[in-house]
Amino acid sequence: MKVKGIRWWMVSLVAAGLIINYLARNTLSVAAPTLMKDLHITTEQYAHVVVAWQLCYAFMQPVAGFVLDTVGTKLGFAAFALAWSLACAAAAWATGWRSLAFLRGLLGLAEAAGIPAGVKATSEWFPAKERSVAIGWFNIGSSIGALLAPPLVVWALLRGQWQLAFVIVGAAGIVWSAVWMVMYKHPRKQKMLSATERDYILSGQEAKHAEAGAPKRSWRAMLGSRDFWAIGIPRILSEPAWQTFNAWIPLYMMTERHMNLKEVAMFAWMPFLAADIGCVLGGYLSPLFHKYAKVSLFTSRKMVFVVGALFMIGPACVGLVQSPYVAVALLCVGGFAHQTLSGALYAITSDMFGKNEVATATGMGGMAGYLGAAAFTMLFGVLVTQIGYSPLFVVLAVFDLIAAAVVCLLAKSSDKAPEPRWSGAGGVVAAK
């Protein structure tokens, strides 16, 4: 049986995996106020727990990318998802900040494969012109996961068991791993894919993605290339914003804006809903800029990144407002901004690197980003008690504006993709 538009079902499956991936990491931040009290964890020790996850995630990203490029998207993604599910569930048995940091470190090691696997899957399943849209749709999983964490954890807390939230997320990940193994196949092997859609996908890909024997550079060669630093430096500068949102927003609402637990449940998910909109809208902005601004597809990705960076001025103004609800609105602008520029940077990465190195390159860029995020988190954990949140949100906005300048100056594409006549998300038409 042939399924029309099956490439969009594949990206939906990737998005579901990313939802669970980000739900696992965001469960901690929402449970933090209660968990810290139960386990006698200080704010500085909580920062150590967050950094343990960030460092393990950072250093594992290029390794995870290499594994995915070596064993393939199907097996690699399933194995890592199973591992992060078990690590997430195990956090329910933590007894103090050290055991929690150890378990979150294991979670970081396993979750590192999420984004590289998503980028690799979209590079396999989509022509170049649709790739930014597909990345926007799978990247929405990261925001939905963060969006679902507050109501899930508060539901568990109201039943007196924050541990329950970690177990539920872990079980969901195990189920997803099994579904992935059954459903995912490369377009060349997917029997439910029609010949017309297969030709549409493959004819619209650059040679470095379409050719079975596409070359692969070593880690050292990639690390020394301009291509890598064109994505690596922006990752270092932009990732601290998203990690700050994920780890600190519930605490910010309770300590700085004096919201109670129910208010946190009502409002903490909103910046991540805005981030969902940024994921999707950012993906569609690229082909719109390409069509109406008469620029190359690659330049349109840069333009989307710049738009996202400019919107980061919103959360930089959070210290200027008295109303907690206006502050939440500005944080929503920040969630939208970051996911818009983040999706654009993933699309730029998939444009610059071939099928046998795109996951590795994404992982190396992710490592750079999370090392930057870990350094900022350590600084954040110390400075937030001394100068407050507001100046640090300003710094995050400045970082993203600098990142936009770096992308515009350094990122270059050397491979021109075919230009298919594009009929939208579900349409399949012939390539030029």
GIJO-V931965 format. One record per helix or strand of 3 or more residues. SS is the DSSP state (H for helix, E for strand). FROM is the first residue (numbers start at 1). TO is the last residue. If there is no record, write none. Layout:
ss=<SS SS>
from=<FROM FROM>
to=<TO TO>
This chain:
ss=<H H H H H H H H H H H H H H H H H H H>
from=<6 43 73 97 113 128 163 195 207 219 226 261 270 297 313 318 324 358 390>
to=<38 71 93 111 125 158 183 203 210 223 255 267 292 311 316 320 352 383 410>
